[in-house]
């Protein structure tokens, strides 16, 4: 109910979104999900809204432009969807990767006010220098270079004023519309659109929490403190809160600027190995990982260190996911299709009721072309994308962290090959995966598993006598009830009611038309223009009622 209230409090924004959807040629989506009737758009009106110049563009380009036109929240939606190859085909995800989270900076005076009000001090008492122009400006925040009074150069990330309210309203609208779409459209239900939207909302809300980001920076800094090849900036806690994040300022060369790196005589092979080691340690050892890998977040210092920036998006890896990934990667390395599918079913990615033979055949089409090749020649990016394509076709239930890991590994493979043509991700992943699976059968691991299982069974046995007594008492008192849920029965009931009402209304209109015709044929009663008044009046009433019925059917989008 809260979401519905929030949505209709911003009805103007909803109509703006719908107008842009129509303008960029996606009015059909509103029809197919019944969203056009929610806000009152008629079916034919919706589908006639495509502009001529826009119509010529490919649909993936139109979709990107649509998201850009709707502002920062929807740019974030696009960036999120660029990781969801299980929902969109590759041409869409590739296009969405072009979305730039860059907007015009807000005023210097607003930045100063935001810093002073949140940190409770005057700017001059905190910083010796504070740049008037930001060094970077994005939808959530902008970054100013500053100097502390002890001479330390820092980067001050300042949240955009009012951004939380705007995002809150947009997210409420998106969640409501996703729920409606899932209710009326089978494809939306298959991809669990509402759950996907809620995952996006959770992720974006975490990005707004600068204290959480600062804590993750400290965690990463602690984990890699003994690694001379990795540089994590230090957080200045005295100048950090929910809306302001201050850390060391990092100078370096973007990791994709190969020409400048070569001019500085940076060891490219070492750089590629440092990056993959950094991520594999996170995924296979630490249990969480930096989940926003793109060249702008990786700088190479003059010392050859890889500096990591922007910890707003963090992926999580629990023990179950870790063991699953290890088994899948070893299955890929060994080209063992059956073990991969069995593992995916066991993990819950694939429904047990799914057509496993079809999935196996599709998986064979992906695996067999590389079967027998040297592991170093396998294109990991292509392989992972093909697996995600199969997942989209068969509606695999990919957790968001699973896809973030795939995106990260794809980035490592493509970036590593740019730095070092002989680089192959699987060569580095294999020993990590084997280590995890061997650990699974170690005595200490098995003992912990046994202890956990014993504890669970102990709880069951402890509760059994009481649960048995409750069950017997209910049977004696004839008080045992079973809740039976009819899925989608409410939808069918509403449709039947609507159909019955329309049928009744049509019969009434037909009766009025028939009786009016009889009055005219009988030629009795007062007349207008030599036509019996009662017959003419009946036809007028029937015309209005019929027009009203036609408009109602038209607006519902179900002719």
Buried (B, 14 or more C-beta within 10 A) or exposed (E): EEBEEBBEEBEEBBEBBBEBBBBBBBBBBBBBBBBBBBBEBBBEBBBEBBEEEBEEBEEBBBBBBBBBBBBBBBBBBBBBBBBBBBBBEBEBBBBBBEBEBEBEBBEBEBBBBBBBEBBEEEBEEBBEBBBEEBEBBBBBBBBBBBBBEEEEEBBBBBBBBEBBEBBBBBBBBBBBBBBBBBBBBEEBBEBBBBEBBBBBBEBBBBBBBBBBBBBBBBBBBEBBEEBEBBBBBBBBEEBBBBBBBBBBBBEBBBBBBBEEBEEEEBEBEBBBBBBBBBBBBBBBEEBBBBBBBBEBBBBBBEEBBBBBBBBBBBBEBEEEBBBBBBBBBBBBBEBBBEBBBBBBBEBEBBEEEBEBEEBBEBBEEBBEBBEEEEBEEBBBBBBBBBBBBBBBEBBBBBBBBBBBBBBBBBBBBBBBBBBBEEBBBBBBBBEBBBEBBEEBEEEEEEEEEEEEEEEEEEEEEEEEEEEEEEEEEEEEEEEEEEEEEEEEEEEEEEEEEBEEEBEEBEEEBEEBBEBBEBBBEEEEEEEEEEEBEBBBBBBEBBEEBBEEBEEEBBBBBEE
